[in-house]
Amino acid sequence: MTYRDSLAYLYSYTNYERKGMPKYTLAHYDLARIEALLARLGNPHHSFKSLLIAGTKGKGSTAAFSESMLRAAGYRTGLYTSPHLHTFRERIQVQGELISEAEVVRLTELLKPHLEAIAGLTAFEAITAMAFYAFAEANVEVAVLEVGLGGRLDATNITHPEVAVLTSISYDHTQLLGDTLTLIAREKAGIIRPGALVVSAPQVPEAMTMIEEVCAGRHAQLVVVGEADYRWLPGRATLHGQSFELQNERYWIPLLGRHQLANAVTAMAAMDGMQQRAGLEIPLAARRAGLQTTRWPGRLEILGHDPYVVVDSAHNGDSASKLQAALHDFFPGRRVILVFGASSDHPFADALAELLPAAGRIFVTRSRHPRAAAPEALAETVAQLGRNAELTHSVPEAIQAALQDARPNDLVCITGSIFTVADGREFWCRYKGLPLPPTDPEP
């Protein structure tokens, strides 16, 4: 097998990420499949401690903060996230390093007979098993795991995490998880075990009520960020990062936006939980170092200046509202040129409703991803919201048009799906002659 062959083989299994996802029920998502697969592999997920993170937004950032702090504390770490920004290899990391192409090939060949012995496996289940096996082989001591979709029936939920984390819950995948925040929160709260320690980011009341009910019913200990010991004070913010104060200590993170402070404090509360439940030692110096060295590209990331060029994966109304607040905070008074592309199954109308009022000019486009919404559908939504959009058929085309229109004091904001952000970052590297990030061969 080549690396391209390995990816093609893994994606040949039912791939909801690329073709769209069915209703979130046992008919399509069945933990018995991955349980049987992992048993064939010697239950590699039993060989390390784990921190499991569910939610709608902020999962990846909270996971990145957590892994960085654990690694700074001297633990051998694994990080499993999805979807990836540029390369499949981002999904499986050991000690902050992407899994190599050669390792993906070796593990695919090793797992292949076991995968083929289990009927109905999905690509995500196969990849999750690969991650757990890679972590066990690498003698990972603690793994930070990001839930793929929902929580209750997600393949990552086969683990027995020392701490369960719920980041901000908002409307997304409503056709799958339910059309109320109560229903969505119930699915996310499916990662809560009896007697568990649960850390929740600040939530809207509807979601928090469901989390509290599940915790009460399962006699789980609930820690809520923003309350009691986890109230933070925002500090100075620049275009290079921001500081905050927690429990009379000052910390700095390189990620922008007020919402990232909530993610960082959520990760801090998770570290306290890992000390309490897993017996880990994560001293103050390691936390400070881990936070300030966290890397999580594509999230309110500044690519260029004069004009400013910013990318952010704001794909629903809540994340778009947070992006809008951050743009107001960091770039007040600048004319915004919006480049927007979305996945067809995300609530892009909600995102556009938040972003359009501050946009001077709007370009709608589509990423290379198979689930990308047609630019015509985005333009129609923009028209329904009372604005006009200019239609382009690729992210590079949209960015070039935006740059031609931009004056030095303007801001070009490239947002929507993570796939739009990925196309934008890759275009920018080529446009500026910068090294390309690691990418995968075209299928």
Beta strands, then each sheet from edge to edge (+ up, - down):
strand 1: 49-54
strand 2: 77-80
strand 3: 92-94
strand 4: 97-98
strand 5: 142-146
strand 6: 163-166
strand 7: 197-200
strand 8: 221-224
strand 9: 232-238
strand 10: 241-246
strand 11: 249-253
strand 12: 301-304
strand 13: 308-312
strand 14: 336-341
strand 15: 359-364
strand 16: 390-391
strand 17: 411-416
sheet 1: 4+ 3- 2+ 5+ 1+ 6+ 7+ 8+
sheet 2: 9+ 10- 11+
sheet 3: 12+ 13- 17- 14- 15- 16-
end
